[in-house]
């Protein structure tokens, strides 16, 4: 009984193998015959146009056809291609139609693919923040959806296109010299992928999109495992940042609503990072590694930004951000477990939004310090109040200006000012032009800052300062005039 089953199983396998082999031979013969007969197709352009019209569901016209065989199947070059009629006529020009005989055998895989070369595309953001893509073949009437006409071709392939990015809000107007992409219409959705080059010999970015046919909503991802930051420098010009070096893994996910970006999530793992404030000779901000994840969300009440984790490595020093969250708009709120300020201040100094004098001081003084347990409960922006713990705050001396090390304490603040209660940690005053060597110093008491109209004041009701050879108890108020005139000082001190 067992031997009979084995003989039957061997016979079945043999028959199956012969059957598959025979099928492959028949398919090979059919492909060979089709390859030999393909030149005859060029003699019957009318039949080809009729077959395309039936498949696309729209009248198809072209002036000439050139057929050749590829590994995927027959490929037809069509001159003066036009689809539709009357006001719905879509003029494409020269295009190539690929019939993929193998992929067409599987569900969801298109049988035909239309390739269009050399398009000039424009991605435009208006002053209201809405995005719109233009440059694809457009019908005679602007209100007609071109995807209605192109959907019958299965898949649209764009090769060697140019993309102009215009963002009025950010002052960006830049042309990417090459884009290759694919689009496929699926009901009310358009799904596609593209590869974008900023320069011919630099690493490209990949892009994947799933959006509504009118572009009103959807999801977009862009990124690369080996991004080359200097190659994308023109897109950072609007921020005043010039990338000198750096690369690594980068990914950004965006959600679209009402043609606007409603949320962005970024995951970056960069190395060898060197950034400089554009148009200046200031020292660049440099990091051996930068790893962070961040998310930004916009809704009716305002915006939110969160950074669950971030690390900036420079030599043996690692600066961190842990569980930072902030909301703005109608309500202001902030939470953070830990923020090492040095990398954030160094990056802020690169922006053209920071006054040049302050940016130069930050770049040279390299301020540092850690903010912990930062909390601002939800409130109106003009009524906020919060608290945080500071440690290791300091900055290097610049010119004749002093430097400071290891300042710490508890900070309480609101919209009108704040109070810093110093802890017992010894600090150091570094003022070479006045004292030569670094001077150890200890503060005991509180220092306040407050606003009166447009004038800010800094002062204390009682602050003890001790350093070797000197003890000082002071009460003072330093007024910083809003009109730029000289500050005022009220001072009483016991030495």
Buried (B, 14 or more C-beta within 10 A) or exposed (E): EEEEEEEEEEEEEEEEEEEEEEEEEEEEEEBEEBEEEBEEBBEEBEEBBEEBBEBBEBBBBBEEBEBEBEEBBBBBBBEEBBBBEEEBBBBBBBBBBBBBBEBBEEEEEBBBBBBBEEBEBBBBBEEEBBBEEEBBBEBEEEEBEBBBBBBBBBBBBBBEBBBBBBBEEEEBBBBBEBBBBBBBBEEEBBBBBBBBBBBEEEBBBBBBBBBEBEBEBBEBBBBBEEBBBBBBBBBBBBBBBBBBBBBBBBBBBBBBEEBBBBBBBBBBBBBBBBBBBBEBEBBBBBBBBBBBBBBBBBEEEBEBBBBEEBBBBBEEEEBBBBEBBBBBEEBBBBBBBBBBBBBBBBBBBBEBEBEEEEBBBBBBBBBBBBBBEBEBEEBEEEEBBBBBBBBBBBBBBBEEEBBBBBBBBBBBBBBEBBBBBBBEEEBBBBBEEEEEEBBEBBBBBBBBBBEEEEBBBBBBEEBBBBBEEEEEBBBBBBBBEEEEEEEEEEEEEEE
